[in-house]
Amino acid sequence: MKLNNAISALARKGYQMLEVSTTEAVYNRHFEGKINNYRIVIWSQGEDVSTMRVIPANDHDDTQSDYCAGSFADTIPQLLRFAQVF
């Protein structure tokens, strides 16, 4: 999936981009949830989306126990379904 298509799809659903951060050529785009209890993060390398994830606002990763907060999604519709659960 192309990055611009993913951003456009989320914008049509009412999400706005909060921040863009860059680390090691990976761009993280954080989107605000409609009722602010989760966030959507899209990682990309160049113009291709590599990973999409929905993370509850009160949860975080724990590298010592290999715990990844939230759910990873393959498509935008799946991402939005996961966001409804949180």
C-alpha positions as CSV (number, residue, x, y, z in Angstrom):
1,M,0.0,0.0,0.0
2,K,1.2,3.5,-0.8
3,L,1.6,5.9,2.0
4,N,-0.4,8.7,0.4
5,N,-3.3,6.3,-0.1
6,A,-3.3,5.3,3.6
7,I,-3.1,8.9,4.8
8,S,-6.0,9.9,2.5
9,A,-8.1,6.9,3.6
10,L,-7.7,7.9,7.3
11,A,-8.3,11.6,6.5
12,R,-11.6,10.6,4.8
13,K,-12.6,8.8,8.0
14,G,-12.0,11.9,10.1
15,Y,-8.5,11.2,11.5
16,Q,-5.9,13.9,11.6
17,M,-2.2,13.4,11.7
18,L,-0.6,14.5,15.0
19,E,3.1,14.1,14.4
20,V,5.7,12.8,12.0
21,S,8.9,11.5,13.4
22,T,11.9,10.0,11.6
23,T,14.3,7.4,12.8
24,E,16.6,5.4,10.6
25,A,14.7,6.3,7.4
26,V,11.4,5.0,9.0
27,Y,8.7,7.5,9.1
28,N,6.1,7.2,12.0
29,R,2.8,8.9,11.5
30,H,0.6,9.2,14.5
31,F,-3.1,9.8,14.1
32,E,-5.5,10.8,16.8
33,G,-8.6,8.6,17.5
34,K,-12.0,10.0,17.3
35,I,-12.5,9.9,21.0
36,N,-8.8,10.1,22.0
37,N,-8.6,6.7,23.6
38,Y,-6.2,5.2,21.0
39,R,-3.7,6.1,18.4
40,I,-2.9,4.8,15.0
41,V,0.7,4.6,13.9
42,I,1.9,4.0,10.4
43,W,5.5,3.1,9.6
44,S,6.8,3.6,6.2
45,Q,10.0,3.4,4.3
46,G,9.9,5.6,1.3
47,E,6.4,5.7,-0.2
48,D,5.4,2.2,0.9
49,V,3.7,1.4,4.2
50,S,5.5,-1.2,6.1
51,T,3.4,-1.5,9.3
52,M,0.1,-0.2,10.6
53,R,-0.8,-0.5,14.3
54,V,-3.6,0.6,16.7
55,I,-2.4,1.2,20.2
56,P,-4.7,2.0,23.2
57,A,-3.8,5.4,24.8
58,N,-3.0,4.0,28.2
59,D,-0.8,1.1,26.9
60,H,2.8,1.0,25.9
61,D,5.5,-1.4,24.7
62,D,7.6,-3.3,27.2
63,T,10.9,-4.3,25.6
64,Q,12.0,-6.3,28.6
65,S,9.1,-8.7,28.2
66,D,8.8,-8.5,24.4
67,Y,5.3,-7.1,24.8
68,C,3.9,-5.0,21.9
69,A,1.0,-2.9,22.8
70,G,-2.0,-2.8,20.5
71,S,-2.8,-4.7,17.3
72,F,-1.1,-4.8,13.9
73,A,-3.2,-4.6,10.8
74,D,-2.7,-5.5,7.1
75,T,-5.3,-3.2,5.6
76,I,-7.0,0.1,6.4
77,P,-10.4,-1.5,6.9
78,Q,-8.9,-4.0,9.3
79,L,-7.1,-1.1,11.1
80,L,-10.3,0.8,11.6
81,R,-12.1,-2.4,12.9
82,F,-9.3,-2.8,15.5
83,A,-9.7,0.9,16.4
84,Q,-13.4,0.4,17.1
85,V,-12.5,-2.3,19.8
86,F,-10.4,0.2,21.8
